[in-house]
C-alpha cells in the first residue's frame, strides 16, 4: 500500500525507510581490520591484569612460596602488554593503508587506556603489595599517578593538533613499558617509585617524541619481539635469563631518559637558529 504525504505529495511505502536505515547503520558501525587489531590491544591489556591478579597477587595473599609461578605470571602479563603495543602499532599502520571506521579513534583511546593505563598501574600496585621493602599505600599513590597521566595524555591527544610526525609527551605504550621495566629491575623501593612518577610526568610533558613510522616502526617492532624473548628466558629460568632481563629493562629505561634529552637539545638548537636568523635579517 502506498501512502501520500500531504506535505510533499510524494508516495511512501511502509518499510522502505526502515530498510534503508538497516542498510546504512552497519556501514557506519562495521568494524574494519584496524578496529579488530585495536580490540586485540584491549584484550591483551585485560588479560595482563588477569595474570597479574591470579599469578602474583592471589598466591601472595594465600601465602604461597612458589616463586616460579609468580615469575611466569609476571612475564606473561608483561608479554601481553608488549603484544598490546604490537597491536597498537599495527592498527595505525593498517588504518593509514586501508581504512578505519568512524569508531576507530575512540576505540584506540579506550584500548590504550586499558593496556597502557590500567595494566601498568595495576602492575605497580601489586608490586607495592608483594615486594618485601615496598609500602602498599605509597605504591597505590604512584599507580594512581600513572593511570591519571595516561588518561590526561590520551585526552590531550584527542584535543590538540600537533605537527605531523611528532607526539607531545611520551607515548603511552612506551611509557607503560618503561614503567614495567623499572619495576622488573627490582631496585630499592624509593628509587623505583621516583622513576615511575618521573615516567608519568614525561607522558604529560611537552617533550616531543617521533612517531614510529618506516624504519623507526620496524626498529620498535624488533625491540618488542626481542623483549618478549628476554621475558620468556627469564620466566623459564634459563641460564643467564635474569641478567638478560635486567639488561633489557635497563636499556628501556635508558631510552626513556635519553630521548627527552635529545628532543630538548633539538628544540634548543632550533630556537637558537631562529634567533640567529632573526638577528641576521635585522642587520642593514
Buried (B, 14 or more C-beta within 10 A) or exposed (E): EEEEEEEEEEEEEEEEEEEEEEEEEEEEEEBBBBBEBBBBBBBBBBBBBBBBBEBBBEBBEEEEEEEEBBBBBBBBBBBBBBBBBBBBBBBBBBBEEEEBBEBBBEBBBBBBBBBBBBBBBBBBBBBBBBBEEBBEEEBBBBBBBBBBBBBBBBEBBEEEEEEEEEBBBBBBBBBBBBBBBBBBBBBEBEEBBEBBBBBBBBBBBEBBBEBBBEEEBEEBBEBBEBBBEBBBBBBEEEEEBBEBBBEBBBBBBEBBBEBBEEBEEEEEEEEEEEEEEEEEEEEE
